[in-house]
């Protein structure tokens, strides 16, 4: 079984589609259809993960649906609602310079350009215009993830991000 660091969450099961076990998928990938390029997904449930081969998939309106190996009836699909969908980190393509997966930024220490510790990234928000870092420290800060403007440097190996952000903001 994969460890948490070997797995990257790409979406979750948001509902069921039909009577033959098809799942409605909410994808966190950009574009959202990228989640469909992975042949095997792990689904979470009750503090465990199960691997399922993706047998078929399609767009349905603005959403996505998928049929997974071992989930062939509606009742089994209903039990998957709310499950996270992850893939092996090794299956992800390498990003270009300056591109990072959200999963890599979670937990990274954030300091401003003066060296003042602001906290750690606990999650990111997609706002449309740009992503926003949620940084938890003495207080919660919402910092736009704009490389070269607010985000000055990201050092994944060192577990540190430098931002141009005043500690009182």
MDTraj code that builds the backbone (N, CA, C; nanometers):
import mdtraj as md
import numpy as np

residues = "UNK UNK UNK UNK UNK UNK UNK UNK UNK UNK UNK UNK UNK UNK UNK UNK UNK UNK UNK UNK UNK UNK UNK UNK UNK UNK UNK UNK UNK UNK UNK UNK UNK UNK UNK UNK UNK UNK UNK UNK UNK UNK UNK UNK UNK UNK UNK UNK UNK UNK UNK UNK UNK UNK UNK UNK UNK UNK UNK UNK UNK UNK UNK UNK UNK UNK UNK UNK UNK UNK UNK UNK UNK UNK UNK UNK UNK UNK UNK UNK UNK UNK UNK UNK UNK UNK UNK UNK UNK UNK UNK UNK UNK UNK UNK UNK UNK UNK UNK UNK UNK UNK UNK UNK UNK UNK UNK UNK UNK UNK UNK UNK UNK UNK UNK UNK UNK UNK UNK UNK UNK UNK UNK UNK UNK UNK UNK UNK UNK UNK UNK UNK UNK UNK UNK UNK UNK UNK UNK UNK UNK UNK UNK UNK UNK UNK UNK UNK UNK UNK UNK UNK UNK UNK UNK UNK UNK UNK UNK UNK UNK UNK UNK UNK UNK UNK UNK UNK UNK".split()
xyz = np.array([
    [0.0853, -0.1180, 0.0000],
    [0.0000, 0.0000, 0.0000],
    [0.0896, 0.1241, 0.0000],
    [0.0450, 0.2276, -0.0662],
    [0.1214, 0.3513, -0.0774],
    [0.1167, 0.4308, 0.0520],
    [0.2264, 0.5001, 0.0817],
    [0.2262, 0.5925, 0.1949],
    [0.1613, 0.7225, 0.1494],
    [0.1285, 0.8072, 0.2457],
    [0.0657, 0.9358, 0.2125],
    [0.1544, 1.0200, 0.1210],
    [0.2874, 1.0135, 0.1402],
    [0.3767, 1.0941, 0.0580],
    [0.3897, 1.0402, -0.0849],
    [0.3500, 0.9155, -0.1072],
    [0.3559, 0.8554, -0.2404],
    [0.2254, 0.8726, -0.3170],
    [0.1284, 0.9394, -0.2574],
    [-0.0057, 0.9529, -0.3143],
    [-0.0406, 1.1004, -0.3260],
    [-0.1064, 1.1374, -0.4365],
    [-0.1520, 1.2750, -0.4557],
    [-0.3017, 1.2725, -0.4854],
    [-0.3781, 1.3460, -0.4063],
    [-0.5232, 1.3517, -0.4238],
    [-0.5547, 1.4424, -0.5415],
    [-0.6348, 1.3896, -0.6357],
    [-0.6697, 1.4638, -0.7569],
    [-0.8182, 1.4970, -0.7674],
    [-0.8980, 1.4485, -0.6738],
    [-1.0414, 1.4753, -0.6810],
    [-1.1160, 1.3938, -0.5774],
    [-1.2485, 1.3906, -0.5920],
    [-1.3304, 1.3075, -0.5042],
    [-1.4555, 1.2621, -0.5784],
    [-1.5182, 1.1594, -0.5237],
    [-1.6427, 1.1075, -0.5802],
    [-1.7555, 1.1946, -0.5272],
    [-1.8300, 1.2563, -0.6183],
    [-1.9343, 1.3504, -0.5772],
    [-2.0750, 1.2932, -0.5861],
    [-2.0905, 1.1777, -0.6510],
    [-2.2230, 1.1182, -0.6629],
    [-2.2179, 0.9933, -0.7475],
    [-2.3362, 0.9435, -0.7802],
    [-2.3461, 0.8256, -0.8660],
    [-2.4167, 0.8628, -0.9949],
    [-2.3929, 0.7820, -1.0969],
    [-2.4541, 0.8060, -1.2271],
    [-2.5095, 0.6731, -1.2776],
    [-2.6398, 0.6625, -1.2861],
    [-2.7026, 0.5419, -1.3383],
    [-2.7098, 0.4304, -1.2354],
    [-2.7356, 0.3087, -1.2857],
    [-2.7568, 0.1933, -1.1982],
    [-2.6454, 0.0895, -1.2060],
    [-2.5429, 0.1158, -1.2870],
    [-2.4383, 0.0153, -1.3077],
    [-2.3054, 0.0496, -1.2406],
    [-2.3105, 0.1331, -1.1390],
    [-2.1906, 0.1599, -1.0606],
    [-2.1047, 0.2756, -1.1086],
    [-2.1512, 0.3520, -1.2067],
    [-2.0735, 0.4668, -1.2534],
    [-2.0721, 0.5743, -1.1447],
    [-1.9601, 0.6445, -1.1360],
    [-1.9399, 0.7484, -1.0362],
    [-1.9340, 0.8861, -1.0999],
    [-1.9898, 0.9848, -1.0320],
    [-1.9694, 1.1246, -1.0708],
    [-1.8419, 1.1709, -1.0025],
    [-1.7568, 1.2380, -1.0783],
    [-1.6243, 1.2756, -1.0307],
    [-1.6102, 1.4272, -1.0250],
    [-1.5593, 1.4747, -0.9115],
    [-1.5208, 1.6157, -0.8994],
    [-1.3685, 1.6177, -0.9054],
    [-1.3142, 1.6757, -1.0110],
    [-1.1701, 1.6765, -1.0338],
    [-1.1084, 1.8069, -0.9869],
    [-0.9902, 1.7967, -0.9242],
    [-0.9140, 1.9146, -0.8846],
    [-0.8089, 1.9499, -0.9897],
    [-0.7959, 1.8692, -1.0942],
    [-0.6916, 1.8911, -1.1938],
    [-0.7316, 2.0028, -1.2896],
    [-0.6305, 2.0572, -1.3576],
    [-0.6551, 2.1582, -1.4604],
    [-0.5913, 2.1121, -1.5893],
    [-0.6638, 2.0973, -1.6966],
    [-0.8094, 2.1000, -1.6994],
    [-0.8666, 1.9802, -1.6240],
    [-0.9916, 1.9885, -1.5876],
    [-1.0518, 1.8857, -1.5020],
    [-1.0461, 1.7467, -1.5626],
    [-1.0405, 1.7372, -1.6965],
    [-1.0352, 1.6075, -1.7632],
    [-0.9023, 1.5349, -1.7416],
    [-0.7998, 1.6043, -1.6943],
    [-0.6698, 1.5399, -1.6737],
    [-0.6770, 1.4231, -1.5765],
    [-0.7706, 1.4240, -1.4845],
    [-0.7845, 1.3122, -1.3908],
    [-0.8148, 1.1822, -1.4654],
    [-0.8740, 1.1941, -1.5826],
    [-0.9123, 1.0762, -1.6605],
    [-0.7944, 1.0122, -1.7330],
    [-0.6783, 1.0737, -1.7298],
    [-0.5622, 1.0186, -1.7998],
    [-0.4907, 0.9108, -1.7191],
    [-0.5294, 0.8903, -1.5939],
    [-0.4639, 0.7916, -1.5087],
    [-0.5419, 0.6607, -1.5123],
    [-0.4707, 0.5512, -1.5329],
    [-0.5337, 0.4196, -1.5506],
    [-0.5782, 0.3565, -1.4194],
    [-0.5154, 0.3943, -1.3089],
    [-0.5487, 0.3371, -1.1783],
    [-0.5667, 0.4500, -1.0782],
    [-0.6779, 0.4425, -1.0046],
    [-0.7050, 0.5382, -0.8977],
    [-0.7077, 0.4639, -0.7653],
    [-0.6731, 0.5353, -0.6592],
    [-0.6960, 0.4841, -0.5250],
    [-0.8114, 0.5645, -0.4660],
    [-0.9078, 0.4940, -0.4062],
    [-1.0203, 0.5590, -0.3395],
    [-1.0027, 0.5425, -0.1892],
    [-1.0323, 0.6484, -0.1145],
    [-1.0211, 0.6447, 0.0308],
    [-1.1537, 0.6039, 0.0926],
    [-1.1444, 0.5524, 0.2125],
    [-1.2645, 0.5194, 0.2881],
    [-1.2273, 0.4509, 0.4174],
    [-1.2801, 0.4999, 0.5284],
    [-1.2559, 0.4402, 0.6595],
    [-1.1065, 0.4229, 0.6866],
    [-1.0287, 0.5276, 0.6598],
    [-0.8838, 0.5299, 0.6839],
    [-0.8073, 0.4245, 0.6045],
    [-0.8613, 0.3831, 0.4920],
    [-0.7946, 0.2878, 0.4039],
    [-0.8048, 0.3384, 0.2608],
    [-0.7222, 0.2807, 0.1741],
    [-0.7247, 0.3138, 0.0326],
    [-0.7372, 0.1853, -0.0476],
    [-0.8167, 0.1880, -0.1532],
    [-0.8336, 0.0740, -0.2421],
    [-0.8009, 0.1158, -0.3837],
    [-0.7256, 0.0320, -0.4546],
    [-0.6902, 0.0594, -0.5946],
    [-0.7982, 0.0042, -0.6866],
    [-0.8322, 0.0849, -0.7883],
    [-0.9304, 0.0448, -0.8884],
    [-0.8810, 0.0883, -1.0260],
    [-0.8833, -0.0025, -1.1199],
    [-0.8533, 0.0346, -1.2579],
    [-0.9709, 0.1135, -1.3131],
    [-0.9406, 0.2161, -1.3902],
    [-1.0452, 0.2947, -1.4551],
    [-1.0819, 0.2213, -1.5841],
    [-1.2057, 0.1701, -1.5913],
    [-1.2496, 0.0912, -1.7061],
    [-1.3015, 0.1779, -1.8199],
    [-1.3725, 0.2831, -1.7830],
    [-1.4302, 0.3729, -1.8842],
    [-1.4573, 0.5065, -1.8176],
    [-1.4653, 0.6096, -1.8999],
    [-1.4958, 0.7424, -1.8476],
    [-1.5553, 0.8254, -1.9596],
    [-1.6237, 0.9313, -1.9191],
    [-1.6777, 1.0244, -2.0175],
    [-1.7177, 1.1553, -1.9503],
    [-1.7301, 1.2548, -2.0337],
    [-1.7834, 1.3825, -1.9860],
    [-1.9345, 1.3687, -1.9822],
    [-1.9936, 1.4324, -1.8843],
    [-2.1398, 1.4341, -1.8750],
    [-2.1794, 1.5763, -1.8371],
    [-2.2237, 1.6529, -1.9363],
    [-2.2516, 1.7938, -1.9133],
    [-2.1228, 1.8639, -1.8756],
    [-2.1255, 1.9368, -1.7648],
    [-2.0052, 2.0057, -1.7176],
    [-1.9204, 1.9159, -1.6286],
    [-1.9689, 1.7940, -1.6000],
    [-1.8988, 1.7058, -1.5083],
    [-1.8337, 1.5875, -1.5771],
    [-1.7829, 1.4969, -1.4943],
    [-1.7164, 1.3768, -1.5408],
    [-1.7785, 1.2553, -1.4737],
    [-1.7801, 1.1431, -1.5440],
    [-1.8236, 1.0174, -1.4860],
    [-1.7201, 0.9110, -1.5184],
    [-1.7138, 0.8083, -1.4329],
    [-1.6174, 0.7011, -1.4552],
    [-1.6732, 0.5694, -1.4040],
    [-1.6305, 0.4627, -1.4695],
    [-1.6603, 0.3270, -1.4274],
    [-1.5300, 0.2646, -1.3801],
    [-1.5305, 0.2112, -1.2575],
    [-1.4095, 0.1544, -1.1992],
    [-1.4250, 0.0041, -1.1795],
    [-1.3144, -0.0653, -1.1934],
    [-1.3099, -0.2086, -1.1705],
    [-1.3583, -0.2400, -1.0292],
    [-1.4489, -0.3370, -1.0174],
    [-1.4986, -0.3793, -0.8873],
    [-1.6177, -0.3017, -0.8356],
    [-1.6572, -0.1965, -0.9056],
    [-1.7743, -0.1175, -0.8649],
    [-1.8743, -0.1263, -0.9793],
    [-1.9657, -0.2234, -0.9696],
    [-2.0544, -0.2518, -1.0823],
    [-2.2017, -0.2328, -1.0500],
    [-2.2316, -0.1979, -0.9253],
    [-2.3711, -0.1780, -0.8867],
    [-2.3875, -0.0440, -0.8175],
    [-2.5086, 0.0072, -0.8242],
    [-2.5367, 0.1392, -0.7670],
    [-2.5040, 0.1448, -0.6179],
    [-2.5378, 0.0415, -0.5412],
    [-2.5116, 0.0430, -0.3977],
    [-2.3622, 0.0569, -0.3687],
    [-2.2791, -0.0117, -0.4452],
    [-2.1337, -0.0009, -0.4276],
    [-2.0875, 0.1400, -0.4626],
    [-2.1483, 0.2007, -0.5643],
    [-2.1126, 0.3370, -0.6036],
    [-2.1543, 0.4368, -0.4959],
    [-2.2729, 0.4182, -0.4379],
    [-2.3205, 0.5076, -0.3320],
    [-2.2224, 0.5070, -0.2149],
    [-2.1654, 0.3914, -0.1833],
    [-2.0695, 0.3807, -0.0731],
    [-1.9416, 0.4592, -0.1008],
    [-1.9171, 0.4943, -0.2258],
    [-1.7958, 0.5688, -0.2626],
    [-1.8135, 0.7198, -0.2568],
    [-1.9366, 0.7679, -0.2423],
    [-1.9592, 0.9123, -0.2391],
    [-1.8779, 0.9744, -0.1259],
    [-1.8022, 1.0776, -0.1603],
    [-1.7176, 1.1464, -0.0639],
    [-1.5758, 1.0921, -0.0584],
    [-1.5506, 0.9768, -0.1185],
    [-1.4149, 0.9218, -0.1187],
    [-1.3217, 1.0109, -0.1998],
    [-1.2007, 1.0304, -0.1475],
    [-1.0986, 1.1009, -0.2231],
    [-1.0445, 1.0080, -0.3308],
    [-1.0012, 1.0689, -0.4412],
    [-0.9395, 0.9952, -0.5512],
    [-0.7941, 1.0390, -0.5580],
    [-0.7035, 0.9417, -0.5504],
    [-0.5623, 0.9756, -0.5603],
    [-0.4949, 0.8862, -0.6628],
    [-0.3742, 0.9267, -0.7003],
    [-0.2895, 0.8468, -0.7890],
    [-0.1494, 0.8437, -0.7293],
    [-0.0687, 0.7512, -0.7781],
    [0.0692, 0.7450, -0.7327],
    [0.1442, 0.8694, -0.7789],
    [0.2213, 0.9271, -0.6895],
    [0.3004, 1.0459, -0.7226],
    [0.3887, 1.0199, -0.8442],
    [0.4441, 0.8988, -0.8550],
    [0.5325, 0.8648, -0.9665],
    [0.4604, 0.8715, -1.1013],
    [0.3268, 0.8627, -1.1005],
    [0.2505, 0.8680, -1.2254],
    [0.2302, 1.0106, -1.2761],
    [0.2572, 1.1098, -1.1923],
    [0.2370, 1.2493, -1.2315],
    [0.3493, 1.2958, -1.3238],
    [0.3157, 1.3748, -1.4243],
    [0.4222, 1.4281, -1.5103],
    [0.5042, 1.5331, -1.4354],
    [0.6303, 1.5459, -1.4734],
    [0.7140, 1.6503, -1.4150],
    [0.6626, 1.7861, -1.4603],
    [0.6628, 1.8815, -1.3703],
    [0.6200, 2.0169, -1.4051],
    [0.7352, 2.0971, -1.4637],
    [0.7020, 2.2062, -1.5257],
    [0.8037, 2.2985, -1.5757],
    [0.8628, 2.3754, -1.4583],
    [0.9725, 2.4440, -1.4820],
    [1.0355, 2.5252, -1.3782],
    [0.9327, 2.6248, -1.3233],
    [0.9240, 2.6325, -1.1927],
    [0.8308, 2.7257, -1.1296],
    [0.6900, 2.6724, -1.1156],
    [0.6653, 2.5490, -1.1608],
    [0.5339, 2.4870, -1.1450],
    [0.5421, 2.3836, -1.0339],
    [0.4409, 2.3838, -0.9474],
    [0.4386, 2.2925, -0.8340],
    [0.2998, 2.2342, -0.8207],
    [0.2951, 2.1106, -0.7749],
    [0.1662, 2.0513, -0.7407],
    [0.1245, 2.1055, -0.6049],
    [-0.0057, 2.1290, -0.5888],
    [-0.0557, 2.1790, -0.4613],
    [-0.0093, 2.0890, -0.3477],
    [-0.0127, 1.9590, -0.3694],
    [0.0258, 1.8645, -0.2644],
    [0.1684, 1.8888, -0.2162],
    [0.2541, 1.9393, -0.3033],
    [0.3929, 1.9671, -0.2649],
    [0.4050, 2.0929, -0.1798],
    [0.3078, 2.1818, -0.1891],
    [0.3131, 2.3071, -0.1137],
    [0.2501, 2.2961, 0.0246],
    [0.1630, 2.1959, 0.0434],
    [0.0985, 2.1779, 0.1736],
    [0.2050, 2.1420, 0.2770],
    [0.2066, 2.2150, 0.3876],
    [0.2997, 2.1886, 0.4959],
    [0.4299, 2.2662, 0.4872],
    [0.4514, 2.3372, 0.3773],
    [0.5752, 2.4126, 0.3615],
    [0.5713, 2.5366, 0.4519],
    [0.6870, 2.5689, 0.5109],
    [0.6997, 2.6855, 0.5989],
    [0.7018, 2.8125, 0.5135],
    [0.6313, 2.9155, 0.5581],
    [0.6251, 3.0420, 0.4846],
    [0.6881, 3.1521, 0.5693],
    [0.7859, 3.2220, 0.5099],
    [0.8491, 3.3371, 0.5744],
    [0.8412, 3.4545, 0.4772],
    [0.8391, 3.5754, 0.5320],
    [0.8388, 3.6906, 0.4418],
    [0.9825, 3.7294, 0.4066],
    [0.9984, 3.8297, 0.3217],
    [1.1321, 3.8661, 0.2725],
    [1.2237, 3.9193, 0.3831],
    [1.1647, 3.9561, 0.4968],
    [1.2448, 4.0005, 0.6113],
    [1.2780, 3.8840, 0.7053],
    [1.2369, 3.7636, 0.6693],
    [1.2651, 3.6461, 0.7511],
    [1.1656, 3.6195, 0.8620],
    [1.0548, 3.6935, 0.8655],
    [0.9532, 3.6738, 0.9683],
    [0.8691, 3.5506, 0.9316],
    [0.8614, 3.4550, 1.0242],
    [0.7820, 3.3335, 1.0012],
    [0.6338, 3.3684, 1.0046],
    [0.5626, 3.3289, 0.8993],
    [0.4188, 3.3565, 0.8903],
    [0.3343, 3.2335, 0.9197],
    [0.3932, 3.1152, 0.9102],
    [0.3190, 2.9921, 0.9359],
    [0.3470, 2.8889, 0.8294],
    [0.2546, 2.7947, 0.8151],
    [0.2674, 2.6876, 0.7167],
    [0.1462, 2.6875, 0.6252],
    [0.1689, 2.6460, 0.5014],
    [0.0591, 2.6321, 0.4056],
    [-0.0242, 2.5117, 0.4483],
    [-0.1530, 2.5339, 0.4746],
    [-0.2415, 2.4243, 0.5135],
    [-0.3285, 2.3771, 0.3981],
    [-0.3520, 2.4656, 0.3020],
    [-0.4297, 2.4295, 0.1832],
    [-0.4205, 2.5426, 0.0830],
    [-0.4741, 2.5213, -0.0345],
    [-0.4811, 2.6240, -0.1377],
    [-0.6245, 2.6342, -0.1852],
    [-0.6589, 2.7514, -0.2342],
    [-0.7924, 2.7767, -0.2871],
    [-0.7807, 2.8183, -0.4331],
    [-0.8673, 2.7660, -0.5162],
    [-0.8746, 2.8091, -0.6554],
    [-0.9806, 2.9181, -0.6626],
    [-0.9396, 3.0380, -0.7017],
    [-1.0336, 3.1507, -0.7036],
    [-1.0720, 3.1938, -0.8442],
    [-1.0089, 3.1371, -0.9436],
    [-1.0351, 3.1781, -1.0809],
    [-0.9237, 3.2662, -1.1329],
    [-0.8987, 3.3775, -1.0664],
    [-0.7931, 3.4685, -1.1113],
    [-0.6558, 3.4081, -1.0835],
    [-0.6359, 3.3602, -0.9623],
    [-0.5115, 3.2935, -0.9242],
    [-0.5396, 3.2091, -0.8011],
    [-0.4517, 3.1148, -0.7745],
    [-0.4664, 3.0330, -0.6553],
    [-0.4279, 3.1160, -0.5331],
    [-0.4801, 3.0768, -0.4173],
    [-0.4534, 3.1483, -0.2928],
    [-0.4019, 3.0482, -0.1901],
    [-0.2875, 3.0816, -0.1279],
    [-0.2309, 3.0013, -0.0209],
    [-0.3035, 3.0320, 0.1091],
    [-0.3440, 2.9301, 0.1818],
    [-0.3977, 2.9483, 0.3162],
    [-0.2826, 2.9152, 0.4106],
    [-0.2333, 3.0183, 0.4792],
    [-0.1168, 3.0048, 0.5669],
    [-0.1655, 3.0186, 0.7107],
    [-0.1393, 2.9140, 0.7908],
    [-0.1802, 2.9136, 0.9319],
    [-0.0570, 2.9341, 1.0183],
    [-0.0635, 3.0359, 1.1017],
    [0.0419, 3.0658, 1.1975],
    [-0.0242, 3.1234, 1.3208],
    [0.0268, 3.2378, 1.3692],
    [-0.0400, 3.3044, 1.4810],
    [-0.1787, 3.3507, 1.4389],
    [-0.1932, 3.3724, 1.3088],
    [-0.3249, 3.4016, 1.2525],
    [-0.3287, 3.3422, 1.1118],
    [-0.4473, 3.3323, 1.0578],
    [-0.4613, 3.2800, 0.9217],
    [-0.4399, 3.3916, 0.8208],
    [-0.3615, 3.3611, 0.7183],
    [-0.3373, 3.4580, 0.6112],
    [-0.3757, 3.3941, 0.4784],
    [-0.4340, 3.4737, 0.3925],
    [-0.4663, 3.4320, 0.2565],
    [-0.3731, 3.5091, 0.1640],
    [-0.2787, 3.4384, 0.1030],
    [-0.1766, 3.5031, 0.0212],
    [-0.1921, 3.4564, -0.1229],
    [-0.2152, 3.5478, -0.2153],
    [-0.2277, 3.5074, -0.3567],
    [-0.0994, 3.4390, -0.4038],
    [-0.1165, 3.3252, -0.4700],
    [-0.0004, 3.2520, -0.5212],
    [0.0339, 3.3087, -0.6592],
    [0.1141, 3.4163, -0.6554],
    [0.1580, 3.4825, -0.7779],
    [0.3105, 3.4850, -0.7750],
    [0.3713, 3.3936, -0.8519],
    [0.5174, 3.3849, -0.8554],
    [0.5772, 3.5139, -0.9092],
    [0.6843, 3.5600, -0.8443],
    [0.7519, 3.6817, -0.8870],
    [0.6891, 3.8079, -0.8313],
    [0.5721, 3.7967, -0.7715],
    [0.5077, 3.9134, -0.7120],
    [0.4946, 3.8903, -0.5611],
    [0.3977, 3.8110, -0.5205],
    [0.3828, 3.7790, -0.3782],
    [0.4730, 3.6628, -0.3379],
    [0.4862, 3.5640, -0.4253],
    [0.5710, 3.4486, -0.3960],
    [0.7070, 3.4723, -0.4615],
    [0.8076, 3.4920, -0.3774],
    [0.9411, 3.5270, -0.4243],
    [1.0230, 3.4018, -0.4555],
    [1.0132, 3.3010, -0.3685],
    [1.0951, 3.1810, -0.3848],
    [1.0243, 3.0610, -0.3236],
    [1.0367, 2.9464, -0.3900],
    [0.9864, 2.8205, -0.3364],
    [1.1024, 2.7227, -0.3342],
    [1.1327, 2.6713, -0.2163],
    [1.2390, 2.5727, -0.1980],
    [1.1752, 2.4465, -0.1409],
    [1.1317, 2.3563, -0.2305],
    [1.0654, 2.2348, -0.1844],
    [1.1596, 2.1485, -0.1020],
    [1.2844, 2.1357, -0.1468],
    [1.3806, 2.0515, -0.0754],
    [1.4029, 2.1032, 0.0671],
    [1.4045, 2.2337, 0.0826],
    [1.4244, 2.2945, 0.2141],
    [1.2958, 2.3136, 0.2918],
    [1.1810, 2.2885, 0.2264],
    [1.0521, 2.3027, 0.2934],
    [1.0187, 2.4451, 0.3300],
    [1.0556, 2.5392, 0.2403],
    [1.0393, 2.6810, 0.2735],
    [0.9962, 2.7625, 0.1520],
    [0.9106, 2.8597, 0.1774],
    [0.8649, 2.9536, 0.0749],
    [0.8862, 3.0951, 0.1281],
    [0.9401, 3.1817, 0.0426],
    [0.9589, 3.3221, 0.0788],
    [0.8543, 3.4032, 0.0042],
    [0.7841, 3.4887, 0.0782],
    [0.6786, 3.5710, 0.0188],
    [0.7039, 3.7178, 0.0490],
    [0.6546, 3.8031, -0.0387],
    [0.6571, 3.9480, -0.0166],
    [0.5217, 3.9823, 0.0451],
    [0.5156, 3.9730, 0.1779],
    [0.3891, 3.9897, 0.2492],
    [0.4185, 4.0469, 0.3865],
    [0.3500, 4.1514, 0.4238],
    [0.3707, 4.2143, 0.5543],
    [0.3102, 4.1242, 0.6635],
    [0.3804, 4.1080, 0.7758],
    [0.3286, 4.0178, 0.8801],
    [0.1966, 4.0626, 0.9419],
    [0.1608, 4.1881, 0.9292],
    [0.0336, 4.2360, 0.9856],
    [-0.0834, 4.2157, 0.8908],
    [-0.0567, 4.1806, 0.7656],
    [-0.1652, 4.1599, 0.6688],
    [-0.2269, 4.0242, 0.6851],
])
top = md.Topology()
chain = top.add_chain()
for i, resn in enumerate(residues, 1):
    res = top.add_residue(resn, chain, resSeq=i)
    for name in ("N", "CA", "C"):
        top.add_atom(name, md.element.get_by_symbol(name[0]), res)
traj = md.Trajectory(xyz[None], top)
